[in-house]
Amino acid sequence: CKMESEKEELLRKLGRDTSTTYESLRRDLSRIGAKEGESPPVRKEEKTVKEDGTVTAVRFVLCACIFNKPYAKDVPLYSFCLSDPVHVRLADAVQDYREEGKEIFPSALSGMFTEEELSEYNAVLTAGDSVFGTPAEEKFFADCVGTLRKQSILQQIDALKEVCRSQTDTEKRMETFRKIAELNKKLSAL
């Protein structure tokens, strides 16, 4: 089977170029290309726990930024993949205040939200209640930032896998696999 030997050769070459094992690449390829349109099974329980952890992380990071915590001063909020409209607007507002060199006042931000969105805004504001003032405060913040970075990389990998499923050109697929391998290295370094 010429196609299989060509695929094996390309995977071995990619493995050498990216310092990734052939078996790992073969396994990833079989997961995303096993059958057209079929995605690997995802256990819903795990995904829910991940989303909850991500929501907690986003809320705490935004809360620390809004309350002008010194360790949150230089965190690039725009580098995280935020999906909730309240979180996106808060991140934009924090970024605007930072660029203008102004101090953030939580009460000034509340006018940005509708009645329905205020509950999420309040959840953000109270996210630090049990952590602020404790010895674990900065460590918890660093963990939350790490969670958001990982989530961002995982979302990029998922998007690239989708692109790879639709690609028919072998060279373009290999380039997409290289990008996935680079992101996996970043993920491992976190």
Phi, psi and chi 1 to 4 in degrees:
 res  aa     phi    psi   chi1   chi2   chi3   chi4
   1 CYS       -  104.1 -157.6      -      -      -
   2 LYS   -62.8  -37.3 -176.1  177.9  179.7 -177.5
   3 MET   -62.9  -41.4 -177.0   80.1  146.9      -
   4 GLU   -66.6  -42.8  -75.7  -63.0  -43.8      -
   5 SER   -67.9  -35.2   63.7      -      -      -
   6 GLU   -66.0  -42.2 -177.5  178.7  -46.4      -
   7 LYS   -63.1  -43.9 -178.9  169.3   62.5  171.3
   8 GLU   -62.3  -43.6 -178.1  177.9  -29.9      -
   9 GLU   -61.8  -44.7 -176.8 -179.3  -38.4      -
  10 LEU   -64.9  -38.8  -72.7  170.2      -      -
  11 LEU   -66.2  -40.0  -73.6  175.8      -      -
  12 ARG   -65.1  -41.2  -69.8 -166.4 -172.1  -78.5
  13 LYS   -63.1  -45.7 -177.1  178.2 -176.2  -62.5
  14 LEU   -62.1  -39.6  178.7   61.4      -      -
  15 GLY   -60.4  -42.1      -      -      -      -
  16 ARG   -66.2  -42.0  -76.0 -169.9  -58.8  -87.2
  17 ASP   -67.1  -32.9  -67.5  -12.8      -      -
  18 THR  -109.5    2.9   62.2      -      -      -
  19 SER    57.1   38.8  -57.9      -      -      -
  20 THR  -115.2  141.9  -53.2      -      -      -
  21 THR   -68.5  149.6   65.6      -      -      -
  22 TYR   -58.9  -44.0  165.6   77.2      -      -
  23 GLU   -61.1  -40.6  -73.3  -59.1  -44.7      -
  24 SER   -63.7  -44.8  175.5      -      -      -
  25 LEU   -65.2  -41.1  -68.8  170.7      -      -
  26 ARG   -63.3  -42.3 -173.3 -179.8   59.8   75.6
  27 ARG   -63.6  -44.5 -174.7  177.1   56.3 -112.7
  28 ASP   -62.4  -41.9  -72.4  -12.6      -      -
  29 LEU   -63.8  -41.8  179.7   62.2      -      -
  30 SER   -68.1  -31.5   67.6      -      -      -
  31 ARG   -66.8  -44.5  -80.1 -173.5 -164.8  148.7
  32 ILE   -88.6  -18.2   63.3  171.0      -      -
  33 GLY  -122.1   15.6      -      -      -      -
  34 ALA   -53.5  -54.8      -      -      -      -
  35 LYS  -140.4  135.4  -67.2 -177.8 -178.5  173.2
  36 GLU   -53.8  129.2  -71.3  -61.0  -37.1      -
  37 GLY    81.3   -6.5      -      -      -      -
  38 GLU   -97.3  125.5 -176.7  179.8  -66.0      -
  39 SER  -100.8  156.2   60.2      -      -      -
  40 PRO   -64.3  149.0   13.7  -19.4      -      -
  41 PRO   -65.6  138.4   21.0  -28.6      -      -
  42 VAL  -121.0  127.3  176.3      -      -      -
  43 ARG   -79.3  124.1  -69.4  173.8   33.1 -168.7
  44 LYS   -63.6  -33.9  -69.9 -176.5 -179.5  179.8
  45 GLU   -60.6  -45.6  -68.2  173.0   22.8      -
  46 GLU   -63.8  -42.1  -71.2  179.9   21.7      -
  47 LYS   -63.1  -40.7 -169.6  165.7 -175.6  150.5
  48 THR   -62.4  -44.3  -56.3      -      -      -
  49 VAL   -62.0  -42.5  170.4      -      -      -
  50 LYS   -61.7  -46.2 -117.2 -173.7 -141.7 -179.1
  51 GLU   -61.9  -42.4  -72.4  172.9   -0.5      -
  52 ASP   -62.7  -42.1  -70.4  -15.3      -      -
  53 GLY   -64.2  -37.1      -      -      -      -
  54 THR   -69.3  -41.6  -58.4      -      -      -
  55 VAL   -62.6  -43.3  169.1      -      -      -
  56 THR   -60.2  -44.1  -58.9      -      -      -
  57 ALA   -63.3  -45.5      -      -      -      -
  58 VAL   -61.3  -46.8  168.8      -      -      -
  59 ARG   -59.9  -45.2  -73.3  176.6  177.3  163.8
  60 PHE   -67.7  -42.0 -175.4   74.0      -      -
  61 VAL   -62.2  -45.6  168.4      -      -      -
  62 LEU   -63.3  -41.1  -73.2  170.3      -      -
  63 CYS   -60.4  -46.4 -178.0      -      -      -
  64 ALA   -62.6  -37.0      -      -      -      -
  65 CYS   -68.6  -44.0  -69.0      -      -      -
  66 ILE   -63.3  -38.0  -70.1  168.4      -      -
  67 PHE   -89.5   16.6  -74.4  107.2      -      -
  68 ASN    55.0   41.5  -57.8  -55.9      -      -
  69 LYS   -69.0  135.2  -65.0  -66.1 -176.9  176.2
  70 PRO   -60.0  -34.8    7.9  -13.3      -      -
  71 TYR   -73.3  -12.9   51.0   80.5      -      -
  72 ALA   -98.8   -0.3      -      -      -      -
  73 LYS   -59.3  -40.9 -174.2  173.7   89.0  171.4
  74 ASP  -106.2   13.2  -63.7  -35.9      -      -
  75 VAL   -75.0  123.0  173.4      -      -      -
  76 PRO   -80.0   92.4   28.5  -31.5      -      -
  77 LEU   -60.7  -29.7  -64.5  173.0      -      -
  78 TYR   -68.0  -13.2   54.4   83.2      -      -
  79 SER   -84.1   -8.0   67.0      -      -      -
  80 PHE   -94.7  149.2  -55.8  130.8      -      -
  81 CYS   -87.5   98.0  -65.5      -      -      -
  82 LEU   -99.3  132.9  -55.6  175.3      -      -
  83 SER  -111.4  -29.2   56.6      -      -      -
  84 ASP   -73.2  129.2 -172.2  -63.6      -      -
  85 PRO   -58.0  -34.1  -11.9   16.4      -      -
  86 VAL   -64.3  -44.3  172.7      -      -      -
  87 HIS   -64.3  -41.1  -60.4  162.9      -      -
  88 VAL   -63.4  -46.8  171.4      -      -      -
  89 ARG   -65.0  -37.8  -84.1 -172.2  -91.0  155.6
  90 LEU   -65.1  -43.2  -77.6  172.5      -      -
  91 ALA   -62.1  -41.6      -      -      -      -
  92 ASP   -62.7  -43.6  -71.2  -17.6      -      -
  93 ALA   -64.3  -43.8      -      -      -      -
  94 VAL   -60.4  -44.2  166.5      -      -      -
  95 GLN   -61.7  -43.2 -168.8   62.2   35.0      -
  96 ASP   -61.7  -46.3  -69.7  -15.2      -      -
  97 TYR   -60.8  -41.3  -84.9   86.8      -      -
  98 ARG   -63.1  -45.6  -75.1  176.4  175.5  174.1
  99 GLU   -63.6  -33.4  -71.9  172.0    1.0      -
 100 GLU   -85.4   -5.7  -65.3  170.2    8.9      -
 101 GLY    70.6   24.7      -      -      -      -
 102 LYS   -98.5  153.8  -65.8 -179.4  179.6  177.8
 103 GLU   -81.4  144.4 -172.6  174.6  -13.1      -
 104 ILE   -91.3  133.3  -58.0  168.1      -      -
 105 PHE  -117.0  117.8  -65.6   99.9      -      -
 106 PRO   -53.9  -37.1  -25.8   34.2      -      -
 107 SER   -65.0  -29.6   59.1      -      -      -
 108 ALA   -71.4  -24.8      -      -      -      -
 109 LEU   -82.4  -22.2  -60.5  176.5      -      -
 110 SER   -62.8  -25.8   63.6      -      -      -
 111 GLY   -69.5   -9.9      -      -      -      -
 112 MET   -78.2   -9.9  -62.1  171.6   29.2      -
 113 PHE  -119.0  151.0  -55.4  106.2      -      -
 114 THR   -77.9  171.3   65.2      -      -      -
 115 GLU   -56.0  -42.8  -72.6  -68.6  -38.6      -
 116 GLU   -66.5  -33.0  -63.9   82.3   29.8      -
 117 GLU   -82.5  -17.3  -65.6  172.7  -35.4      -
 118 LEU   -62.1  -30.3  -78.1  176.2      -      -
 119 SER   -64.9  -39.6   63.8      -      -      -
 120 GLU   -70.1  -38.5 -179.5   58.4   27.8      -
 121 TYR   -60.5  -42.5  177.7   59.9      -      -
 122 ASN   -65.7  -36.1  -72.8  -30.4      -      -
 123 ALA   -62.6  -38.2      -      -      -      -
 124 VAL   -65.0  -46.6  169.0      -      -      -
 125 LEU   -63.6  -30.2  -68.0 -179.2      -      -
 126 THR   -95.2    1.1   59.1      -      -      -
 127 ALA   -61.8  -25.8      -      -      -      -
 128 GLY   -97.6   -0.4      -      -      -      -
 129 ASP   -53.4  -43.4  -73.3   -4.2      -      -
 130 SER   -87.8   -5.6   63.3      -      -      -
 131 VAL  -112.4  -39.1 -178.4      -      -      -
 132 PHE   -57.4  135.1  -71.3  155.8      -      -
 133 GLY    88.0    0.3      -      -      -      -
 134 THR  -102.1  160.4   67.0      -      -      -
 135 PRO   -62.9  -22.8  -18.2   26.6      -      -
 136 ALA   -87.6    2.1      -      -      -      -
 137 GLU   -56.2  -53.9  179.3  178.5  -10.7      -
 138 GLU   -68.3  -36.5  -72.2 -173.2   50.6      -
 139 LYS   -65.1  -42.4  168.3   87.4  169.3   86.0
 140 PHE   -62.7  -41.0 -174.2   69.0      -      -
 141 PHE   -61.2  -47.1 -179.9   80.5      -      -
 142 ALA   -60.8  -39.7      -      -      -      -
 143 ASP   -64.3  -40.7  -70.0  -14.1      -      -
 144 CYS   -64.3  -43.1  -72.2      -      -      -
 145 VAL   -62.2  -42.1  168.9      -      -      -
 146 GLY   -60.6  -41.7      -      -      -      -
 147 THR   -60.5  -43.8  -63.9      -      -      -
 148 LEU   -68.6  -37.3  -64.5  177.2      -      -
 149 ARG   -64.0  -45.1  -74.3 -173.1  176.4  140.8
 150 LYS   -60.9  -45.0  -73.5  177.9 -174.8  176.5
 151 GLN   -60.7  -40.8 -174.6   63.7   26.7      -
 152 SER   -62.6  -44.6  178.9      -      -      -
 153 ILE   -65.5  -42.0  -68.8  171.9      -      -
 154 LEU   -62.0  -37.8  -72.2  171.1      -      -
 155 GLN   -67.2  -37.3  -73.3  177.1  -13.7      -
 156 GLN   -65.4  -41.5  -69.3  174.8   47.3      -
 157 ILE   -62.7  -45.1  -70.4  171.3      -      -
 158 ASP   -59.7  -41.2  -72.2  -16.0      -      -
 159 ALA   -64.4  -41.0      -      -      -      -
 160 LEU   -66.9  -35.1  -74.3  171.6      -      -
 161 LYS   -63.7  -39.6  -74.5  179.2  179.5  179.3
 162 GLU   -62.7  -42.5  -73.4  -60.5  -42.0      -
 163 VAL   -61.4  -43.0  167.6      -      -      -
 164 CYS   -63.3  -38.1 -167.1      -      -      -
 165 ARG   -61.0  -33.9  -77.8 -172.1 -172.0  105.3
 166 SER   -90.1  -10.6   64.3      -      -      -
 167 GLN   -80.9  138.3  -71.7  176.9  -21.3      -
 168 THR  -109.1  -22.6   54.9      -      -      -
 169 ASP   -75.5  121.7 -178.1   15.6      -      -
 170 THR   -60.5  -41.4  -53.4      -      -      -
 171 GLU   -64.6  -40.7 -165.3   56.6   40.2      -
 172 LYS   -67.0  -37.5  -73.3 -177.7 -179.9  178.9
 173 ARG   -62.7  -41.2  -78.2 -175.0   81.7  140.7
 174 MET   -65.0  -39.2  -67.8  -51.7  -65.6      -
 175 GLU   -63.1  -40.4 -178.5   58.5   33.0      -
 176 THR   -64.5  -40.0  -56.4      -      -      -
 177 PHE   -63.8  -36.5  -84.9  119.7      -      -
 178 ARG   -61.4  -43.9  -77.3 -173.7 -167.4   95.5
 179 LYS   -63.3  -41.4  -69.5  176.0 -176.5  176.4
 180 ILE   -63.1  -41.8  -68.9  171.6      -      -
 181 ALA   -63.4  -40.5      -      -      -      -
 182 GLU   -63.0  -42.4  -71.3  171.6   18.9      -
 183 LEU   -66.7  -36.2  -72.0  170.9      -      -
 184 ASN   -64.3  -35.3  -82.7  -37.6      -      -
 185 LYS   -64.6  -43.9  -80.6 -175.3 -177.6 -179.8
 186 LYS   -59.9  -41.8  -75.1 -177.2 -178.4  179.8
 187 LEU   -63.9  -40.7 -167.7   59.1      -      -
 188 SER   -66.7  -30.0  -62.5      -      -      -
 189 ALA   -76.6  -16.2      -      -      -      -
 190 LEU   -77.4      -  -68.1  177.8      -      -
